[in-house]
Amino acid sequence: MLKETIELLKQQYKFTDETISLYNQAINDVEKEFEMYDEIRELNQLKVLKAFQEERISDSHFTNSSGYGYGDIGRDSLDLVYARIFNAEKALVRPHFVNGTHAIGTALFGNLRPGNTMLAVTGSPYDTLHNIIGISKEENIGSLKEYGVKYSQIDLKNGKLDMEKIKEALISDKTIKLVHMQRSTGYGWRNSFLVNELGEAIKEIKSIRNDVIVFVDNCYGEFIDTKEPTDVGADLMAGSLIKNIGGGISPTGGYIVGKAEYVDQASYRLTTPGIGGECGSTFGVMRQLYQGLFLAPHIAMEAVKGAVFCARVMELAGFEVLPKYNEKRSDIIQAIKFNDAEKLINFCKGIQKASPIDSFVECEPWDMPGYTDQVIMAAGAFIQGSSIELSADAPIREPYIAYLQGGLTFDHAKIGALIALNNIFK
C-alpha cells in the first residue's frame, strides 16, 4: 500500500497502527491464493464469451418491449445464452423475479404437487425459504405446506452431506419428489459445498431414485468454480441477478435453469399455464442484463478476493473465520464469528461506513420480513440489496456471526474490511 494511501486512511478513517500492521501481513499472505482464482475467472470469461458468440448476440437484442412482450428477441436469446453457460436444456431469465427467494420459490411451487415431499439434504434452508416451505414461526399463508406439500430435512454430519440418512429417506419415503440442496452457507457455520461434492451426492441420489428432481439453490455460487451444479447432474437450479451473475449491473431479476420440463413448470408458476415464458415485457433492461452477465466472471472473482483478504485479516485480529483464507471456496460469502453482539454490530456498521452510497447512515438491527431474528444489514449499494456489491449482514443471535459478501472491486472490498475491523478497534 502506498505511503500516501496509508496517510489518507489514518487521516480520514482514523486507522490505528494495529490495523495497518494487520493489513501488511494479510496482503502478503493472500497473494498466492489469488493465482488460482484468476485461472477460474479466465475460464468462465471464455465460457460466457463463447455463449454470446454462439447465440449471435447483437445490439438488436437490447430490446425495449412493452405490454405482453410477444416476440422479445432480447429476452428469448438471453434464455439461450444462460442455457449454454450452464450446460442446461432451458433457462428462464426474467426481471420479474423480485429476488433470489422468488426465483427459488417459483421453481419449487412449479414442480411440487399436493402429497409430494420436499427433502432438504443440506440442513435447514436459508431463512427466507422458511415461509415458502411452511416451517417458520409465523402464519404460513400460501406456503407449500398449505398446498399439501410435505417437508423433510436431513441435517449435515460434520459439515458434510449425510449420505446414509439421505439414502434411507429416499428408499423409505416414496412421496419424495424433490431434493433441495443449498450450495452456499446461508446463515450457517459451514463451508459452502464444492460443485464436485454436490456432483458425487447427486450421482448417488440418482442411483437410488432417478425419478426425483434434484434442485440446487445456486445463490452466491455462480462463476466461483470451473463447473456449475447443472454440469454435474442437477436437474434444476435458481439464483439472483443482483448477486454474482448480474455483474453489479443487472438492476433486478433472477434465473431458473435446468431440464426443459422443469423450467417450463416453473414458468407456468411465474406467469400462468399456457403462457409460461412466452410473455413478459422487459422494460428496457436487456442491455444491462447482457452486460452484467458478460462482466460477471470478473466481478465475482473481485468479490472472492475481497472475502479471502477479509478472512485472513480478521483471523490475524483474533477472530474465528470460515472458510479460512487458504481453503477452496464455492461462494462469495465470508463468515466471521464474534461471540459478542457489540463487536458484530460494530463490524457491520464499519462496512456501512465504507460504502460509496449511504456511508453516512448508521445501520441498526431490525425486524426484517422473512426472518425470525432481528437482522442487521450493511449495504450502501448502487442497486438496492445487491449482495455482489460490498455488504454484510447478520442475524442477532448467538454466536453472533457476520456474513460478508461482495465487492465490485477488490480494492473496495479490501478497504471496506479494514474500515470494519478498525471500527471494532475504536
N, C-alpha and C positions, 0 to 999 in steps of 0.2 A: 504494500500500500504506500502511495506517495506520501512524503512528509507533509505536503500541503493538505492532502486528504485527511490525515490524522489530526492536523491542527484544526481543520474545519469541523471534524467530528467532536473534538474536545470543546471548541467554542460554541457551536450551535446545539449540540446534543449532550454536552456535559459528560462526555465519555471519561471514565476512570482509567487510570493506568492499567488496572487489572483487566478491563475489557480489551484494551489494545494488546496486551500481552497474550491473552487467550486467542484473540484473532490471529496473531502472528503464528502461533503454534498450530492452530486448526487449519489455516490455509495451506501450510506446508504438508500437513498430514493427508489432506484430501486430494491433492493433485493427481496422484497415481490412479485413484478411483475414477476420475473423470475420463480417462482414456477409453475405458470400456463403454461408457455411456455415449461417447462421441461416435463410436463404431455402430452402436444400435441406432442412433439418430440418423446416420448416413444411410443405413439400410432402409429404414422406414421412410425417409425422404424419397428414396428411389422408388419404393413401392407406391407412394402417393403420386409421384410424377408420372409413373407408368400408367396408373389408373386414369388420370386426366387425359393422357395422350390416347389411350385405347378407346375412350369414350368420345374423343374428338371434341373436347370442350372448347368453346369459343365465347366471345362476348355476347353472342346471341342468346346464351344460356343465362345471362344475368337479367332475367325477366322481371316484369312488374305486373303480375296478373291481379285480377280483382274478381269479385263475385264468386262463382262456382270454381273458378280456376281450371276449367277444362283446357286440356292441351298445353299445360305449363311445362315446356320442354326443359326449363332450368330445374324445376322440382323433380321431374321424372329422371333426368340424366344424373342428378346428384344421387338419387337412389342407386343408380347403376354404378357410379363411382364408389360409393360406400360398399356395395356388394363385392366389387373387385378387391378392394383393400382388405376386407375381412374374409375373403375367400368363402363367401356365402351365396346362397341361391337368390336371395332377395333382401332388399332393405327398405325401410320406411323412415325417411329423414324429414322432420317437419318443424317449422317454427311454432306450430300449435301446441307442442308439448311445453308445459309451463316450467318443468324441471325434470331432473332425472327420475325422481319418485313417480311422476306422472307417466313417463315412458315405461318404467318398470311395472307400474300398476296396470297400464294398458295391456302389456304383454301377458300379465298374469290373468286378468279378467277375460282377455280374449281367448285364452286357451284352457281355462278351468271351468268345469261344469258342476252343478249340484251333485253331491255324492262323491266327487273326486277328492283326493287328499293331496295337499302340497307338503312336500317333505323338505325342510331346510336342513342341510347337512354340514353347514359351516357355522353352526351355533345360531344364536339369535340374530336375525337380520337387523339392518340399520334402523334406528328408532322411528323414522318417518314411515317405514313399511308396516309398523305395528297396527296402525289404524286401517290400512288396506287389508291386512290379514284378519284382523278382528281380535287381537290379543293385547290391546292397550287397556289402560285403566279407565279410559273414557268410554262414553257410549259409542259403540262401533256401528254407527248408521251407515248403510251402504257398503259394508265390508264384505269380503269373501265369505266370512262366517255367516253373515246374514243371508247370503245367497245359497247357503248349504254346502259350501266348500270347507272341508276339514283341514286341520293343520297339525303337523307333527314336526318335531325338532330333535336333531341329534347334535349334542354338544361336541366340541373339539376335545381331543385327547392329547394333552401336552402340546397344544397349539397346532395339531395336525388332524386331518380327517380320520374319524374312527370308522375304518372300512368294515370292520367286523359287524358293528351295530347297523351300519348302512345296509350291508348285505342281508342281515336278519330282517330288517324292516321291509326291504323290497320283496323278499320271499314270502313273508307272513302277511303283508297287507297289500292285497291286490287292487285296492282303491287308489293307491298312489299313482297319480297321473303326471306330476311334475316334480322334479328335483331342483331345488333352489340352491345356488352357490353364490357366495359373495366374495369377489376377488380381493377387495380392499379390506382394510382393518375396520372401517366404520368407527364406532366408539368403543372398540375392543382393545385389549392389550395383547396383541399378537402381530406377527409378521404377516404381510399380505401374501396371498398364495401365488407362487410362480406358475406360469402357464403350463409348464411341463408337469407340475404337481396335479393341476386340475385335469390335464390330459390323461394321466395314469388312472385317476379316480373315475373319470368318465368311461374309460375303456372297461374297467371292472364293472361299473354300473350297467353298461350296455350288454355285457356278457351274461348278466343275470336277467335284466328286463329291458329288452330292446324297444319295448313299446312306450317307455316313459320319455317325457320331454326333459332334457337337461337344460336348465336356464341359468345363465350367468349374469349377475349384476356386475357390469364392467366399469362402473363409475371410478374415475381416478386412475384407470389402468391402461388406457389406450397409448400405444407407442412407447411403452416403457420396456418392452421386450421385443424380440425379433418376430415373435408369433403372437396371435390373439387366440382367445378360447375357441373361436369357431374354426381355427386351424387344427385344433386337437380334439374335435368331436362334439363341441357344444351345439345343441340344436337351435338355441335362441339366446339372444343377448341384447342388452339395452344399456343406454348411457345418456349423458347430458352434453349438450353443445356448449354450455358455459363452464365446462371442465376441460380436460385435456384436448379433446378432439375439435373444439371450437377455436383453438389457437388464440384465444383472447380477443377475437374479433366478432365471432358469431354473437348477435345480441340476445338470443334466446334459443330455445328449442331442445330437441332430443332425438334419439335414433333408436330403432329396433332393427336388428339384422338376424338372419338365420335361414332355416329351411322355409321354402316359399309358403307351404301350407300354414305354418305357424305365424309367419309375418302377416299373411292375409287375414288370419283370425284376429290378430291384434289390430289390424287396420279397420276391421269392422267394429271394433270397440272404440277406436279413436273417432270415427265418423258414424257410420251406420251400415248394417248389412245391405249388400247390393251396391254400395258406393265405395267403401273402403278407401284406398289411397288414390282414387281417380279424381277426387275433388279436393279443393283446398287451395285458395289463392295464397300467394306468398308475400304480398305487401312490399315488394321491392327489396327484400333482404338477401336475395340469392347470391349476389356478388360477395357479400360478407360471409355467407356460409361456405362458399367455394374457397375464398381467400383464407379464411380461418383454418379450414381443413388443410390447405397447402402448407401453411406455416406451423401446423400443429406438431409435427415431429421435432422441430427445433424448439418451440416454446415449451413442450412437455419436458424436454431434457434440461432446459434452463431451470425449470421448477425442481427437477430431480437433483440437480447440482446444489440448488439452494437448500434442499432437505438434507443432503449429505453434509454440507457445511454446518448446518444448524445442529445436526446430530453430534458432530464432533465438538463444536464449541460448547454446547450445553453439557456434554459428558465431561469435558475438561473443567467445567464450572462446578461439577459435583452432582449433576442430576442424572437420573436413570433415563435412558432413551431407548426407543425401539422403532425401527431397526437401528443397529449401530452403523456408524458411517461406512464401514467396510463390508457390510452384509449386502448381498444382492437384493434388489428391490423389484416389486411388481406393481407399485403405485407411487403416487407423488406425496403421500402422507407421511409426516414425521410426528411421532408421539413422544411427548416429554412428560415424565411423571414428577410432580412437585411434592406430593404428600402434604400440601399446605394450600388452603384456599386463597390466601392473600397473595402468595407468590404466583399462583396460577393466574389470578385476575390481573396482577401487575404485568405479567408476561404478555397477555392478550392486549392490555392497554398500550403496551410498548409497540406491538405490531400496528395498532391503530395509529399511533403517533408517527410511525414510519411510512404511512400510506400517502400516495400522491393526492388522493381525494378524501376529504373529511378528516384530515390529520388533526384538526382542532377538536374533534368530537371525543368525548370520554365515554367509551362503551361500558355497559354495565350488564350484569346477569339479568335475564328477564324470562317470563313465561312465554316461550315461543310455540306457535301452533305446530302440532305433530310430535312434540317432545314431552316426556313425563317429568323430567327435571328442569330446573331453570338452566338456561344456556347463555353463555357469554360468547358473542361473535365479534371479532375484529375484522373489518373488511372495508377498506377505503378503495373501492374499485371503480373503474370506468363503466363497468357493466354490473348492475346491482346483483349481488350474490354470486358473482363469478369466482369460483374457487380455483381457477387456473391463475388468477391474479393472487398476489400475496395476501393471505388471510390466515386466521387462526380461530378456532372455536373449541368450546369445551362444555360438557355438562357439569354443573356444580354438584359433584358427588365424589365421594372418596373412591380412589386415592388421588383425585384431583389431577387428571391428565389433560394436557392441552394437545390439540391436533393441528399442526401447522401444515399448510399446503400452498402451492402456487408460487408465482413469481414470474412475471413476463420476461424479466432479465435476471441473470444470476447476480449481477451487481446489486440490484434492488433487493433480491431475496437475502443476500449476504448482509447488506446494511440493515435490513429490517430485523434479522435475527439478532444482530449486535445491539440495536436500539432496544429491543425487547429484553435482552439479557441485562443491559445497562440499567433499564428501568427497575429490574429486580434489585440490583446492587444499590441503587439510590434509595 
